[in-house]
Amino acid sequence: ALIIRVSFSPIIILSNDISNIKENENSLKQTSLIHLIYPILILTILALFLQRCKLPWELQTFSLPINSDNSMISSNNNINNTNNNNNNNNNISNNNSQIGYKFRPKADSGILIGVLALPISLLSHIVALCPGEPKEVQYQNWLIPYFWLACSSSFLICFSWMINIFFSKSFTPIKMGFISIFFCQCLIWILTDSLSWLYNIGFLIFFTIITFKAIWNINLAFTIGEGLVISQLMCLFLCDAFRFSYLQFDKISLVKPSSVLEESSNNNNNNNQNNQNNDNFVSTNLPQSNVCRDIVDQLLAGLIIGSLLISILSIPILKKLRQINLTQTTSNSRNNQNSKNLIQSSYNSQRIQLSILFYLIMISVILLLVMPQLQTSIGQNPFIWTFLFIFSTGRIICCFYWVLLLLLSLVIVKNLPSRTPNIIVRKYYHLLAILMFVPAIIYEKDFMRLAFGVAASAFILIECIRYALIPPFGIHIDKFMRSFTDKRDSGDIILTHSYLLIGCALPLWLNGGCHNFHFLAPFAGLLILGVGDAMASVVGYSIGKVRWPSSKKTIEGTTAAICSIMITAAIIAISINQKQTITQWFNIFISTTIACLLEAFTTQIDNFFLPIYFESLLVLFHHLA
């Protein structure tokens, strides 16, 4: 670390000296870019090295044995296969085998695409804000710590993996993660002085526990890259909530009045509101920064973080319920009828008690944590505000439009020929997302942001209920969702539908409220998934003949995706009266081409990664140009 520090010291000293000259904004922009490019380059080199190695993580050779309760039934339809897997896992565990985490099969590690996803996304938004108006600089200062935290957590996974190469028999994965925290902090200390070491270490400890003890312990659900980004998003969401809560304890106003409230308020108070808006920026010591948030942002944070807290606090209950389901199935297949009845009644009583406990945790988190926090943030009852917000003329029409489209789509899907491939049926829902959400984003952006937040939190809770088959809806939800799964949902949890929702919602959340970095950025998820991915699948399946090297995707499908996205982007530009130059359209074309090529070659969940990269490319190319 000292050798690297000395070698980089001239650049760091020069960068710090230039940063102190506030009058020269161009020098500040170049210096900031230099600081932020270093971790991206290092992560790329590390990930390329790790991806070329046949590493133990992909071969399941950790020295941490699998617990028997990690192979529980996922539904009543695959009980026999799961029981066989569980017996095999027990035998392996008893033999002291080296098998550990079970990553999603038929996919590569995803280490390169995973470690770069969030750092590049945050980098693009930081670049877009530098230099800018005071409000933009304040928001940039708010984002920079998250960029370094995302880079630090990506470094942790890379260092843990490298430790596993040389010391796979000496440490368990969780110990490798904790050891890597030291190396991550040393590297962050070399690269920047803007992040508190205590803040970074606390974040990395929490990230290590979430990743190694929770996310990757879910069998066959994630690749390494997918699990990494999911853990990063969870930890950054909770970190952001902690920073705002810290400010609220100091009785500092956090919320900038939403445009929705401004519409519903008295027009005579417009001058007072404008004066108040100028004073509604906040500062924090972790590190000190200012940020602009509206009421919808606060509600989004409360919904997502509340559902995450419920799922995290309920992990022991969910695992116990899943173990009861497995044990009951095994005992029923071995015992006589009288023993079956006794065992079933015992397990039913345990299941009911644990289910009630889960619902009590859910209600307690909502009423005792989320509700008071939101009421303090927005200054009024969040349920009343949401009710008044939704039941306006334009949003009621939007809701009726959605219901009509959903009913029509159900009729169409039920009347499809029985021989229709499942992949084609799934792409109908991508088209449905376009028809539902694009008009809503154009005319009711705040409503669409809130609707995505409600849906995302609901999906998290529904998956918890399905995973543990919690009565009364668990079994029915499981049967319904299993009918739309494919090979990517071979694990204990089903996430492709959640990936589609998050992929459509993330670009809108990042470009809603106070900041909009590109006119297509809020539509990035819908364009790449609802239009591009759907057209690539349909055209590639129907007429595709020429395949890309080392890929199952066809050139015809990729070409169709690029053309369809560009046509849809032109329609959106005309709809919102957004004029673009030839250079700007060329930048959009380059971003689209790169994103579609990523879709053609990646084996990761494209519904999750493509919107992140496409939105980042749109913003980055637009502002660098």
N, C-alpha and C positions, 0 to 999 in steps of 0.2 A: 504493500500500500504506500509506503514512504517513497519507494523508487518511482511509482506511477505519479505520486503527488508532486515530486520534484520535477519530473519530466513535463507535467502539465502546468506547473506553476507559472511560467511566463504567460501562457494563454489566459489562465485564471486571473492573474494580477492585472493584465491588460484589460480583460473583460470587466473586472470590478471597477477599474479606474474609469473606463468609458461609461459604465452604468451610472456612475455618480454624476455625470454631466447631464442633467435633466433637460438642458436647453436643446441638446442635439438629439432629436427624436430618431433620426435615421441611424445614428450610431447605436442608440438604445435598441432599435429593432434588430440590427445585425448582431449585437452582443447577445440578445435574448435567444436568437436563433442558434448561435454557436453553442450556448449552454444546453439548449434543448435537443440539438442534433446528436451530441455525444452519446447519451444513453440509448437512442434509437440505433445508432451504428453498433454499439457494443452488444445490444440484444440481438441484432441481426446476425452478427458473427457467432455468438454463442449458440443461437438457435440452429444456424446452418450446420455447425459442428455436431450438435446433438442429434439433429435429424439424420445425419449420415451414419451415425453409429447404431449398431444393433444393441439397443440398450435394454437392461433388465426390466424396466417398467412395462414395456410393451410385451415382454415375454412372461410377465407375472412371476418374477423371481425375487420378490422382497422376502426378507426374513421375518415378516409379520404374518402369522397364520390367520386364516379367515375364521371368523366366528360362525357357528352354525346358524345363528339367527340372521345372517346376511343373505341367505338363500331361501327366502320365504316365498310362498306362493304369490303370484301376481294376479291370478284369477282362477275361477273354478274350472276353466277350460284347459289349463296347463298344469294341473296339480301333479300328475304322474311324473312328467318330465322334471318338475321342480324338486320333487321328493328324491328322485334319483340323483340330481345334482347335489342336493343337501347331504345325502349319504356319502357321496364321493368326497365332498368337502370335509365331512367329519373324519373320514378315513385318512385323508391327506393331512389334516390337522394333527391327528394322533400320531402320524408318522414323522412329525416335525419337518414337514416339507417347506420349501421356500416360496410357495405360492402366496401372493398377496392380493393387491387390488385387481379387480376384473374390469378392464376398460372395454369400451364399446368395440365389438368385433368388426372386421371387414372395413377398417379405417386406419389411416396412419396416426401417428401420435398427435399431429396438429400443433406441435410445439412452436413452429415458426409463425403460423397464422395466429396462434393464441397469445404469445408474449408480446406481439406488436399491435394487437387490435385496439385496446384502450389507450396505450401511449400515443399511437398515431391519431386516434380520434381526438384526444385532448390537445395534442400538438396542433392540429388543424384549426381548432377553435381559438387557441392562444395566438397563433399567427394571424388569424383574421381580426383579432382585437388590437394588434400592435402595429403602428401607433394608432391611437384613436381618441375619442372624446373622453372626458373624465369618467363618465359612466362606464364606458367600455374598458378603460384601464382598471377601474375598480373590479369589474367582473373578471378581467384577466388575472388580477392578483388573487382572486378567489379560486381560479382554476389551476394555477401553477402548482400549489401543493398537491392537488389530486394527480397531476401529471407525474410528479416525483414519487408519489405513493404507488401509482400504477406501475411505474418503471421498477421501483424497489421490489414489489411483489413478483414481478416477472423475473427479476434477477434471482430472487429466492428460489423459484422453481428450477431455474437453470443451474444454480449452484448445488441445490439438493440432488439434482440428477447427476451432476459431475461427481459429487461425493459418493453417490451410489455406484458409479463405475469402479471406483478404487476400493471402497469400503462397504460393499453390499452385505457382507457377512458380519460386520461389526456393529451396525446401527440399524434401528428400525426407521421407517420413513419419517415418523414424527420427530425423532431425534435428529435426522438429517435436516429437517426443516428448521429446527431450533438452532442447530449449528450454523446453518446458512444465514441466519439473521445477522450474525457477527460480520460475515463477509459482505452482506448487502449494505450494512451501515457503513463499513469502511469505504465501499465504492461510492455510496451516496455522499459521504463526507468529502471524497475526492472531487466529485462532479459539481456539488453545489453547497453553499452555506445557508441557503434560504429555508431549509426544512429542519425543524427542531429534532434532535436525535431522540428525545424521549417520545415525541409524537410519532416518529417513524417506527421505533422499536415496538411501541404499543400496538400500532396498526399491524405490523408484521406478525406479532404473536397471535393476535386475533385471526389474521388471515391464515396462518399456519394451522391453527386448530380447526377452522372452518373447512379448509381444503383437505387436510390429511385425515381428519377424524369424522367428517360429515360427508362432503361432496363425493370424494373418491371411494368412500365405503359403500356407496350405492352401486350394486353390481350391474355391469354391462350398460350403464346409462350414459357415460361420458367418455370422450377421449381425454388425453392430458390437456390439450389446448382448450377444449370446451369447458372442462371442469375449472381450469384456471380462470377463464373470463367470467364464468358464473360466480366464482368466489370473489373476484375483484369487484364485480358489480354489487354484490351483497355488502361487502365490507365498505365500499365507497359510499353507498346509500346510508349505511348506519353511521359512518364517519361524518357525513354531511349533517345528519340529524343531531349528532353529538355537538357539532360546532354551533348549530342554531340553538340547541337547548342551553348551551353554555352562555350564549348571549341573552337568552330569555331570563336566566337567573340574575343577570345584571340589569334587568328591566330596560332593555333596549328595544325599540320598535324594530320589528323585522320585516313588516309587510308593506309593500307598495300597493296602494289601492288598485284593484283589478279594473281593467277596462269595462268589465261587466258591471261592477258596482258603480263606476262612473256614469254608465248609461242609465242606471236605475235611480241614481241620486238626483237631487234637485239641480236643475240647470243654473240656478242663480248662485250656486256655490262653486262654480267652476274655477273662479280665481283663487278661492281659498284652497281648493284641492291642488291646483298647480303649485301653489306656494308650499303646500305640505309635502308634495311629491319630492321636492328638492332636498328635504331633510330626512327622507325615509331610507337612506343608505346606512348600513351597519358596519361595524368594525369588530374584528376578533383578534385575540392574541394567540391563536393556534393555527397558523400564524396570523398576524394582523392583516385584515383585508376587508374590502367592502363588496357588497353584492346587492343586486336588485332582485326581489322576488315578489310575485303577485299572489293573490289568494289561491288561484288554481294550483300554483306551484306548491303551496303549503298543503293543500288537500292531497295532491299527488304524493308528496313525501309521507304524509300520515297514513295513507292507504297502503302504499307499498311496504313501508317499514313496519306497520302494524301486522300485516300478513306474514312478513318474514319473522317477526318476533314470535308470533303464534306458532309457526312451523318449527322454529328453533327450540322453543320451550317445550314443544310437544314431541320432540324426537324420542325420548324414552317411552312415551305412551304409544306412539306409532309403531315402534319396534316390538313392543310387548304384544300389541294387537296382532301384528303380522306373525309373530311366533305362535300365538294362540291358534290362529287359522291353520298354520302348518301342522302343529301338534295334533289338533283336532282331526285333521284329515288323515294323518298317519295312524292315529289310534283307531279311527273308524274302519280303516282297511284291515286291521289286525284283530280286533276284539269281536266278541259275540254281541248279539243284539242288546242284552241287558247291560253289559258294560258300556256299549255305545251310548245308551240313553243316559246313564249316570255321568259319563264323561262329557256328553254334549250339554247336559244341564249345568254342570260345573263351569264349562267354558263359556256358555251363554251368559251366566251371571258375571263372570270376569269381564267378558266383552262389554256388557252393558255398563258396568262400573267404570271401566276405562273410557268408554265412549262419552259418558256423562262428564268425566273429568276433562276430556278434550274440549267439549263444548263449554265447560266452565272456564277453562283457560282462555278460550276464544272470546267469550263475553267479558271476562275480566280485563283482558288487554284492551279491548275496544272501549269499555266504559271507564276504566281507571287510568289508562295511559294515553291512548290515542285521542279520546274526546277532550280531556283537559288540556292536552298539548295543543290541539287544533283551536280550541276555544281561546286559549291564551294568544295564539299566533294571529288569528283573524279577527279577534275581538267580538265574536258572536257565536251562537250555536251553529256548528258546521252542518247539522242535519237541516236546520231551518234555512240556512244560506243555500244549501244545495237544492232544496225543494223549490225555493223561489227562483233560483238560477235556471233550473230545468224547465219549469212550467211557465215559459214565455212562448209567444206565438211561433217564432222561428224554430225554436228547439222542439216544440211539440210536433211541428210538421216534420222535422228531421226524424223524430222517433217513429212516427207513423210510416215514414218512407222506409226506415230500416225494417220494421215489422213486416211490411208488404213484401220487401225483397227476400226476407228470411222465409216467409211462407211460400213464395214462388219458387225459391231454390229447393225447398224440401220436396215440393211436387215434382220438380224437374229431376232431382236425384232419384226419387223413388221410381220414376218411369223410365229410367235409363235401362238399356238392354243388360241382361245379366252377364253378358260376356265383356262388358266394358272393363278395361284394365283399371286396377285400383289407382294407379298413378294418374290416369286421366280424370277419375272421379275427384281426387284430391285437388287437382288444378281448377276444378269448378269453384272451389272455395276461395282460391286466389282471385279468380275473376269476380266473385261475390265481394271480396274485400275492396277491390277497385271501385265497384259500383256503389258500395256503401260509404266508403271513407273519403274518397277524393272530393265529392261535392261538399261533404261536411267540413273538411279541412279548408276549403276555399271560403265558405260562407260562415262557418261556426267553429273557428279554430280552437277557442277556449273550451267549448263544449266537447270537442273531439279529444282534446288533451285529457279532460276529466273523465270522459267515457273510457278511454284507454286505461287510465289508472284504476278505475273501478273493475274493469274486465281483468286486468293483470292480477290484482289482489284476489279477485274471485277465483281465478284459475289456480293460484297458489293454494288456496284453502280447499278447493275441489280436489286437487291432486293429493293433498294430505288425506282427505276422506276416502278417495279411491285406493290409495296405496295401502291403507290399513283396513279397507272394507268396513268402515265405520257405519253402523246402522243409523238411520233406516235407508240411506241412499247409496251406500258404498258399493254394493254388489251391482246395482242397476247402472251406476255411472261407469263401473269397470267394464261391464258387458258392452255398453254403448261405445265407449272410447276404443276398446279393443277391435271393434269392427272397422276402424279406419287406420289401423297401425300398419307399419311395414317393418323391414329388417332393422331400421334405425331405432325402433322402439322395442328392442329385444330384452331390455333390462327391467329392473324392478319398477321404475317409474316411466311414465309416458310424457314426453316433453315437446314433441314436434309441433303440436297445436300452440303450446305456450311460446315456442320459438317464433312461430309465425306472428303471433300477437306482439311480442316484444320487438321483433324486427320491424314491424310497421310503426310501433309506438315510439321507439327510441329517437329516431330522427326528428319526430314532431316535438317530443319533450325537450330535445336539445335546441330546437329552433323556434320554440314558442315563447310566449310571455314577453320579456323585455328585449330579446335578441333574436334576429333572423339573419343568418349568415349567407344564405343564398336562396333565391326564390324557389328552387327545386328541392332544397334540403329537407323541408318538412314532408315532401312526397317521396323521399329517397327509398324508404322501405317498401312503399306501395309500388313504385316503379320497378325496382329490381326483383321483387317477389311476385307481386300481383300481375305484372305485365311481362317482364323479362324471363323469369324462371318458368312461368306458366307457358309462354310461347316456345321457349327452348324445349320443354318437355313434350309438348304436343307436336311440334314440327319435327323434333328429333325422333320421336316414337313413330310418327306417321311416314315421313319421307326421308329421314336421315340415313345416309349410307357411308359417308366418309367420316371416320372417327379421328379425334385428336390423338396424338401419340401418348401412350400410357394412360389412356382415359376411355371410359365408356361413352362419354358425351360426343356428339357429332358436330361437325363444322356447320352444317345446315341449321341446327338448333341454336348455336351461338349467334350465327348471323341473324336469324329471326329475332332473337332476344334483343340484339343491338338496334335493329331497325324499328322494332315495336316500341322500345323505350324512347328513341329519338322522336318518333311520331307522337307518342303520348306527351312527351315533354313540350313539343311544339303546340299541341292542343291546350295544355295547361297555361303556357305562356300567353296564348291568345285569350284564354278565358279570364286571366287576371291582368291583362293589358300590360304585360311585361316585355319590353323590347330588348333584344340582345344583338350585339354586334357579331360579325363573322368569327372574330377571335374567341368570343365568349361561347358561341355554339361549338367551336372546335374544341375548347376545353371541356365542354359537356360531353362531346363525342369521345374524347380520350378517356375521361372518367368512366363513361359507360363501357367502353371497350375493355378497360382493365378489369372492371367488376365482372363483366361477363366471362372473361378468360379465367378469372378466379373461380367462377361457378363451374366452368368446364373441367378444371383440373383438381379442385379440392375434393377430398373425401369427408370433410367435416360437414356439420349441419349447416347447409347454405342459408336456411331461413334465419339463422342467428348471426352469422358472420358477414354475409353480403351487405345488409343494410348499414352495418357499422363502417365497412370499408368504402362503400359507395358514397355515403354522406360525407365521410372524411375527404375523399378525393374531390368531390364537388366543391367543398369549401376551400380546400387547400389550393387547387388549381385556379379557382376564381380569384383568390386574394394574392397569390404569388404572381399572377399575370398582371 
